[in-house]
Amino acid sequence: MGKRINFEDNIFILNTRIRMIRDLLILDTDPDIFLDKTLTDVDFIDAALALLLRNLIDNTRLIERNEQFYNLYETEQQFLSTLWDLANGPGTISVSSYPVLQDKIAILREHSLERRKTVEDHISTGETPSSEPVVSSDELNELLRDF
């Protein structure tokens, strides 16, 4: 992995995009204008979550790795909730208005559930987030040597 990925910022941006879609589903949105874009955004979020999970799994040296797994898990929950709103909501962009969305939402939901399971597996086998700083006694002695 040659480049640095800012997991926290990327997850934040995805959460913002998910909230935007949820707001769109609540409003009386014109599907002729927003349906295709909403579906493109949902596909993008699905792909981005998969990419972030792969990169997080591969990045075993990340200091706050477990914290990012928790953040990713929360984002998956928000995404699943948005998919539920698409499938069951009364809005103008929903399965009730566009039954052809049913299969697409089912596939995206399955992807999200698989990712959540993967995150759960990595969190349960990983260390729990520590509230204590990670400094060895040698490092501490070196830092305090001049005092």
Phi and psi in degrees as a GROMACS rama.xvg file:
@    title "Ramachandran Plot"
@    xaxis  label "Phi"
@    yaxis  label "Psi"
@TYPE xy
-87.5719  -18.8413  GLY-2
-116.023  156.281  LYS-3
-88.4682  130.508  ARG-4
-109.365  127.873  ILE-5
-90.6072  90.0607  ASN-6
-59.9244  -43.9654  PHE-7
-60.66  -46.7738  GLU-8
-65.9234  -42.4983  ASP-9
-62.7991  -42.4535  ASN-10
-65.872  -39.6679  ILE-11
-59.4106  -46.0283  PHE-12
-63.4318  -40.9353  ILE-13
-63.5949  -40.6517  LEU-14
-60.1957  -40.2445  ASN-15
-63.6706  -42.4225  THR-16
-66.4253  -37.7296  ARG-17
-64.2823  -44.2276  ILE-18
-61.6464  -37.4992  ARG-19
-62.7296  -42.6963  MET-20
-65.0302  -42.4829  ILE-21
-61.1156  -40.4703  ARG-22
-63.2784  -41.4178  ASP-23
-60.8148  -36.9911  LEU-24
-72.5484  -24.572  LEU-25
-77.9401  -36.1094  ILE-26
-77.4987  164.397  LEU-27
-83.0743  75.5994  ASP-28
-83.1572  141.276  THR-29
-79.2912  110.087  ASP-30
-61.0117  -29.1548  PRO-31
-61.6238  -28.4306  ASP-32
-93.4039  -41.7351  ILE-33
-109.186  -11.5811  PHE-34
-61.4887  -53.8087  LEU-35
-61.7364  -42.1075  ASP-36
-65.4227  -39.5996  LYS-37
-63.677  -43.6058  THR-38
-66.0043  -38.5282  LEU-39
-63.0676  -42.7948  THR-40
-63.8979  -40.736  ASP-41
-65.204  -41.4087  VAL-42
-62.8054  -42.0551  ASP-43
-61.3018  -45.5984  PHE-44
-62.4772  -41.9662  ILE-45
-59.0701  -47.3946  ASP-46
-67.1753  -40.0965  ALA-47
-66.5369  -40.2645  ALA-48
-63.814  -39.571  LEU-49
-64.6223  -43.2381  ALA-50
-64.6533  -45.3632  LEU-51
-61.7152  -40.602  LEU-52
-63.6735  -46.1136  LEU-53
-58.6577  -45.5914  ARG-54
-66.396  -36.5016  ASN-55
-68.9837  -39.3167  LEU-56
-63.5533  -42.1338  ILE-57
-71.773  -25.3429  ASP-58
-91.297  77.7753  ASN-59
-76.2571  -11.2168  THR-60
-97.4027  -0.188797  ARG-61
-64.4957  126.681  LEU-62
-63.0747  -45.7122  ILE-63
-100.441  39.7489  GLU-64
-60.0352  -48.5276  ARG-65
-61.8985  -39.4242  ASN-66
-60.2059  -40.0773  GLU-67
-70.0505  -32.288  GLN-68
-62.0268  -42.8367  PHE-69
-62.5843  -43.5405  TYR-70
-61.5063  -42.0158  ASN-71
-65.0121  -38.714  LEU-72
-61.8788  -45.0738  TYR-73
-61.9569  -39.7728  GLU-74
-65.1743  -40.0385  THR-75
-61.154  -38.4471  GLU-76
-63.0204  -42.2318  GLN-77
-63.8569  -40.2772  GLN-78
-64.4479  -44.6524  PHE-79
-61.1721  -39.2809  LEU-80
-64.038  -39.0552  SER-81
-66.5497  -41.0677  THR-82
-63.0852  -38.0785  LEU-83
-62.0076  -43.7216  TRP-84
-60.8603  -39.196  ASP-85
-64.2712  -39.2475  LEU-86
-77.4864  -36.2167  ALA-87
-120.607  -6.48458  ASN-88
-73.564  158.44  GLY-89
-86.9626  2.47528  PRO-90
-65.2534  172.333  GLY-91
-72.595  -20.7  THR-92
-111.689  96.1048  ILE-93
-164.019  171.962  SER-94
-64.806  -33.0693  VAL-95
-62.0455  -33.0584  SER-96
-89.3027  -29.8612  SER-97
-135.296  83.5977  TYR-98
-57.9569  -21.9385  PRO-99
-64.943  -16.0962  VAL-100
-73.1082  -17.9792  LEU-101
-53.7897  -49.7312  GLN-102
-66.1975  -42.1924  ASP-103
-61.5429  -45.7473  LYS-104
-64.4739  -38.8396  ILE-105
-61.7602  -41.3778  ALA-106
-65.8384  -46.1069  ILE-107
-64.0109  -37.9689  LEU-108
-63.4773  -42.0456  ARG-109
-63.4961  -41.6032  GLU-110
-58.4057  -47.7342  HIS-111
-63.7219  -42.5444  SER-112
-64.2186  -38.3022  LEU-113
-64.22  -42.1563  GLU-114
-65.2387  -41.0149  ARG-115
-61.1622  -40.6653  ARG-116
-62.9389  -42.6614  LYS-117
-61.7188  -43.6179  THR-118
-62.365  -45.1505  VAL-119
-58.1677  -41.5161  GLU-120
-63.0863  -39.4228  ASP-121
-75.6327  -33.9551  HIS-122
-69.8066  -42.9983  ILE-123
-69.1117  -27.5974  SER-124
-93.3334  -12.7229  THR-125
-89.0696  178.434  GLY-126
-77.8926  150.545  GLU-127
-78.416  148.015  THR-128
-58.5011  132.852  PRO-129
-97.3455  139.221  SER-130
-89.557  -8.47533  SER-131
-92.0315  145.01  GLU-132
-67.4762  149.877  PRO-133
-98.1877  90.189  VAL-134
-136.317  126.59  VAL-135
-73.6432  163.407  SER-136
-64.3091  -34.7351  SER-137
-63.4477  -43.7844  ASP-138
-64.0725  -40.872  GLU-139
-64.1288  -43.8645  LEU-140
-60.3969  -41.4291  ASN-141
-64.2219  -41.5674  GLU-142
-66.6392  -37.0226  LEU-143
-92.215  -0.153926  LEU-144
-57.0773  -40.0426  ARG-145
-82.3049  -6.61401  ASP-146
